[in-house]
Amino acid sequence: MDNHLLDSVVIPRSQKRIVTHQGREYHIFISVPAEAPPPTGFPVIYLLDANSVFATMTEAVRAQSRFPARTGVWPAIVVGIGYDTEAPFHPSRHYDFTLPVPRSELPPSPDGKEWPEQGGAEAFLAFIEETLKPIIANEFPVDTAKQSLYGHSLGGLFVLFALYTRPYSFQNYVAGSPSIYWNERMLQEQELLLSGRLLETNQVRLLLAAGELERTHESLVNAKAQALAERLSLVAPGRLSVEYNEFANENHISVLPVLISQAIRFVMRNPL
């Protein structure tokens, strides 16, 4: 094989573009189904940490939607929000996914260094709602009644913040291994306001999930996620539907592929 003639691998029907918001730069990964869109448009899955999971999510949707009547997974647009990096995670996620918690309340850093800047969740959610979603809706056939938000770890924390503060931004929320301990006090304050923000005539759905091996995590990821699922299940039956799932033999990172597969089937389920 003549190595110097090798080409880069390209995910079919996918593209990347740069979008800026308030001086911050985001690399947006977009994949569009090959199939013709339904009359109402395609469902859209927005996912965080696109540098680590966009390809996995895109290929999972593409493979499972080949026979939708059998799998329950229909073709969907995937929109990943990432950064200018070849690494799976970028330090900017700390700012974008978190509330402005005092540094004295943060857990100790494993390397002993200062944590990156925190507290940009509100601005990041505004970016998604006011800048990114209009771009996607203007350029692609989108079903605005079938939009989902997926995040893991700190991304899962942000998913909960989005649900609590703007519950009708999306119809489905997936919070995998959410770092509830990171902003727990401030997150609980928003949780108490959720019931008053839910309307009688609309339903939103939340999937909380974690890996079984996260039970040994010092931050009690599983216990906090499961307890949250139990609390939220009682908040507004009929208006908020909540599920909790735990994946055997998976840890905080290895859970990602199985979580993505489960998330796809969850968001495609018709709640009506």
N, C-alpha and C positions, 0 to 999 in steps of 0.2 A: 504494500500500500504506500502511495506517495503522500506522506504526511503533510507536505506543504500545500496540498490541494484541498485539504479538508475544509468544509464550510461550518459556520456556526449552526447550532441546532435552533430551530425556530418553532414556536408553538403555533400550529395552524390557526388562522383567522384571529390573531391576537396582535395587539399594538401597544406601544407605550408612548406617553406624552408627558410633558412637564407643565404643571399648573401651579401658579403662585397665589398666595393669599396672605395679606398683611406681612409681606416680606419673607414669608416662609415658602420653601420650594418642595413640592410633592411630585413624585414620579407615579403616574397613574397608569396601571396596567389594565387593559380592556380586552376581553375575549367575547366574540359574538358567534352564536350558533350558525351552522351552515344551512339549517332548515329555514323555510319561509316562516315569518312570524305569524302567530295567530292574530285574529282581528283585533284583539285588545292589546297586542304587543307581548314581548317576552317578559317573564319574571326577571328581576335583577337581584343579584347577591353582591352586596358591598362587603369587602373584607379588609381587615387591618393587617399590618405586617406583611404586605404583599410580597416583599423580597423573599420571605420564607415559605409562603403557602399559595401564592397565585397559581403556579403551575400545577400543584396538587389538586386544588379546587377545580381548575379549568378542565383538567383531564378526567377527574372524577365525574363532573357533570357531563362531559362529552361522551364518556363510555357508558354511563348509566342511563343516559337519555336516548340511547339508540332504540330501545323498546319501551317507551314510557307506559304503555298500558300494562306491561308486566312488572316494571320496576317502580312505578309511581313517581319517577323522576322525569321531568319535562325539560326540553332545551331552555337554557337561561343565559342571560348576559352576566358575566362576572366582571366586577370592577374592583380592582385591588389598589389600595392606597399604600404607597411605599416611598422610599427615599433614594438619594443618590449614593448607592452603595452596592457592592457585590456580596456583602455579608448578609446573613439571614436577618439580622436585627440592627437597627440604627439607634444611637443614643437619643435622637429627637423624639422617639416614641415616649420617653419618660415625660416630656413636656406635654405632648399632644394627648396623652391618654389619662392624665392625672388631674386631680383638683389641687388648689393651692394650699396644700397641707404644710404646717410648720415643720421645719427640718427636725425639730426635737421629737416629732411623732413618727418619723420614718424609721423603718427597721435598719439595723446596722448593715453597711455594705460588706459583702463577702471579701473584697480585696482591700478593705480599709480606706478606700478613697471616698471622696465626696460623691454623692449621687448627682446625676445630671440635673439641669433645671427642671422644676416641676410646675404644674398648675395651669396648663393650657387647654384643658378639656372643653371648656365652654367655647373658646375661640375655634377649636378644631371641629366641634359639632356645627358651629355656624358655617365653617368652610364647607362641610359636607352638604348642609342644607341649602345654603345660599349661592354657592359657587359650583360645586361638583355635580350635584344632582341635576341642576338646570342644563349643564353641558351635556350630560348623558341623555337626558330626555329630549333635547333639541336635535341630537345627532343620531339617535338610535330608536328603534320601535320598542318603547318601554311600556309595560303595564304598571302604572303607578299604584295600583291596588295590590300588587304582589312584589313588594320590596323587602329585602331582608338585610340585617346587619350582623356580621360575624366577627368575633374577636376572641383572642386567647391570652391568658395571663393578664398583664396590664391592659391588653386589648379587651379582655373579658370585663375588666373593671370599667373601662370606658363604655362598653355596651350597656352595662347596668346604669351608668350615669345618663346615657342617652334615653333609655327606657323611662327612667324616673322623671326626667326634665322635659322631654318631648316625646311622649309615648306614641304619638301617631306619626312620627317621622317615618317609621317602618311598621310593617304588619307582623314581622317575625324578628326575634332577637335571639342570638346564640352567644352565650357567655361561657367559654370553655376555661376551666381551671382559673376562675376569676381571682385576681389578687385583692380580695376584699379587705384583707388586713392592711393594705397600703394606705387607704383613705377611709378606714372603717367608720370613724366618728362622723365625718362629713357625709359619707354615703348614707349612713343611717338617717341623717337629717332629711335627705332627699327622699329616702324610702317612705318616711312618714307622710310625705306630701303626695305620694303617688295616687292614692285612692281618689283624692279630690280632683285629679287631673284626668281621670278615666271617664269616658262618656258612657251613657247607658246603651247607646245604639251601636257602638263599635267594640270589636274585640281585638286584642293584641296577644301574641303568643311568645313565650320565653322558654328556651331550652338552656338549662344549667347542666354542666357536665364536668367530670374530672376523671383522672386515671386512678385506679385502685391503689397504686404504689405511692400516690400523693398523700396517703394517710400517715406516712412517716415524715412528711414535710413539716418542718418546725412551725410553719405558719398555718397549719391545719386547713389546707385548701379544701379538702373533701368535706370536713365537718361544717365549715362555714358555708360552703355552697349548698349542702344538703339542708342545713337549718334555714337558709334563706329561701330555698324552694318551698319548704313547709310553711314559712311565714307568708310568703307572697301568694300561695295557693288560697289563703284565707282572706286576702285583701279585697278582691272584687270578683267573685265567681260569676262567670258569664261575660265579664269584661276583660279579664286577664286569665289566660290559660298558662299553667306552669308545669314543666316536666323536669325531672332530674334523672340523669343517667351516669352510671359509673362503669368504666371500662376495665375489665380484668387484666392484670399483669402489665398495665401501662403506667409510665411515670409522667412527669410534668411536660416533657418534650416528646416522648414516643407516642403520646396520646394523639398527636396532631392528625395523622392520616385517618385513623378510625373515627375521630371526632368530625372530621370533614365529611366523611361518608355518611355518618349519622345526621349531620347538620343538613345536608342536601335533602335527604328524605323528610326531615322535619319541616323544613321551610316549604316543601312542595305540597304538603298535606293541606287539603282544603278544609278549613275549620267549620264551614257552613254546611 
